[in-house]
C-alpha cells in the first residue's frame, strides 16, 4: 500500500470553491481507478479551528507502485482531469505556495509491522482460556518517571 499526500493552504475567501473543486477531483480520480482520495482540514488543540489557518491535506492511496503509475498516466492523458488540476493549481496559487514553502508533497509506504486491509481478526474459540488479568496500575509518585507505551 502506498500513500501520496499533498499539503497546502486555501485562502479563506476560496474555501467554498475549494470544496466544490475537491468533489469534482474525487469523482475524476474514482473514474480513473483511484478509489481512495480524502481531504482533511488541519485543526487546533481540542479539535478547534485555527485562527487564520486554512491548511488542508489530500491523501491518495494506491495498491502498489504500478497502480500509482497507472493513475498518473491516466491523469496525463485525460484533458478533463488536466483541466481540474490546472484549476486547483490556480485556486491555491501553487507556484506562490511552493515559493513560500507552504506546499508539501509526500510519499509513504506501509510499515511492515502494520496489518494490511485483508487482515481479519477472529474471536477466540469458546473453549479458549480467559486471558490473564493485569493488575491495576498504581498511581506514580512525582519523583518517578512515567512508563512509556501506547
N, C-alpha and C positions, 0 to 999 in steps of 0.2 A: 504494500500500500504506500502510495506517495501523496504528499500534500504540497500544494503551491499556495502561498499566501501573498496578498498584496495589501499593504497598509498605507493609508492616505488620509488626507483631511478634506472635508467638504465644507465650503463656506455656508454659514447658517442660512443665507438667502437662497441657496441652491439645494437645500435639503429635500424638498418635495420632488424636484426634478430628478435628483439622485435616486430617490426611491422608485420612481416610475422607470427610469433607465435600468436599474438593477433588475426589476421584474422582467423587462424585455431581454436583458442579457441572460438571465436564468433560463428563460424559455428557449433562447437560441442555443445555449450550451446543452440543454437537455436534448434538443433536436439533433445536435451533433454527436451525442453519446456521452456527454459529461453529466451524469445524473446526480452528482453531489456538489452543489455550489451553495455556500452560505455566506451571509454578510452579517457582521456584528458591529455594534457601536460601542466604543470604549466608554466605561462609566467610572465613577469615582468610588471612594470609600463607601461602604454600606450600599452599594449598587445605585448611588445617587448620580444625578447629572454632573458633568464637569463644566464649570463656568468657562465660556469661551472655547471649549474644546469640542470638536466635531470629528474625532478620529474614528475611522472605520477600518475593518479588516475583512477581506474576502478570503474564503477558504475553499479551495477546489481539491477534491480527492480523486485520485486515479488508481486503477488496479495495479498498474506497473508502468515502467518507462515506455513500453510500446503503446499503451493506451494514451499516455500523455502526448507522445509524438503524433498519434492519430488525430487527437483533438486539435493540436496545434496546426497540423496540415489542413484539417477541415476548416478551421478558422481562417487561415490564409486564403483558401480557395472559395470562400463564401462571401460575396460582395455585401450581403446584408449584415453579416457579423462584422466585417471590416468597418462598415458604417457605424455600427454600435460602438466598436472600440474607439473610433475617432471621436464620436460624441462624448464618450466617457473621458477621453484624454483632454478634450476641450473643457468639459464641465469642471474637472478638478484642476485644470491648468497643470498637466503632468510635467512639462518642461520646467515650470516655475517651482513645483514641489520637489523635483529631482535636484534642481539647483540649490534649494534651501535644505536639502536633506530630510524632507518631510515624507517622501515616498520610499517605501521599502518593499522589496520582493524577497521572499524566502522559499526554500525548497526543503522538504523534510521527508525522511523515510521512517517506517515503523521500527521501533526498537524491538529487538528480538525477544525481550522479556515481556512484551505486552501481547495479549491474545488477539488473534485475528477475528474477523466478523463471523467466521464459520464455527467458532468455539461454542459448544453447548455444555452448560454446567448441569449435571443431573442431580436430582435429590438423592440423599444417601438411602440405601436399602432400608426397609422397615426393621430388619433384624440387626442393623448396624449398632455397635455400642455407642453410648452417648459420648460426645466429646468431653474431654477433661475440662473442668471448670477452672477458671483463672481466679486467683484471689483478687479482691477489690484493691485498687491502688490506694496506697496510704498518702495522706497529704505530705507534701515536701516541706522541709524547713527552709527558711530563706537562704541559709548558707550552703544548701545542696544544689548542684546544677540540675536542670531539668533533664528528663530522659528524652532521647531522640527517637523519632518514629513518625509514622503516618497515621 
